Amino acid sequence: MLALARTFVSNKWWRGPVDAWIISPELEAIGHVAVNEYLGNNRREDGTLESQNYHLFLADALEGKLPGFGNIVLTPDQPSQQILDVFRTPEHGHQDYTVVVIDTTAFESSGTLTIDIEVGSEKAYGAFHLLDADHKLTYDTVHKRPEGITLDESYDIGWFDPGEIGQMTHRFERGQIFKLAAMGWASNEKGSVNAFQARISVEEN
């Protein structure tokens, strides 16, 4: 039960009074929607409604698309998007990675994924890791905080100071789903928060 509770608490995507979650056998959250925003007369971008939505929500989760987790979907028609989010330096008892899921599967040939990041002016320094979607973000049960990600686990890594602008890139042979995981450096004051803005784009090769 503690592991299941941690799955919910460590994910910050709840948005409504009634949420639907899909949990894997390993107790990882693989899908989430705020029902009031998703069912009824609300439409997805593809125009589907109600029961169709729920079926597609389940299918997307089983395909590893992590529906509801702030996904960025890039296509040849829309190869660039911009996000604004926050990260926190770990402190005892809480804080997980801020995760952005980047779907580039619409690109059937090779391309270059570029992430231009601007960190806010608050105290926290940002550590950003570009990972495969299947990468499991591990949790330190002793200190109750996320464990670090090693260099060889990441396609690219960015460490940026407050107010700094930086770039991360990765060339792929075929479009796939990535995770961008962000958190504050452990050397910061514990619990310090900062914002970041990222423009995420793909250029076909």
PyMOL commands that set and color helices and strands:
alter all, ss='L'
color gray80, all
select helices_A, chain A and resi 2-10+35-38+50-62+151-153
alter helices_A, ss='H'
color red, helices_A
select strands_A, chain A and resi 19-23+29-34+72-73+80-88+98-103+111-119+126-132+139-140+145-146+156-160+165-172+177-184+193-204
alter strands_A, ss='S'
color yellow, strands_A
deselect
rebuild
show_as cartoon
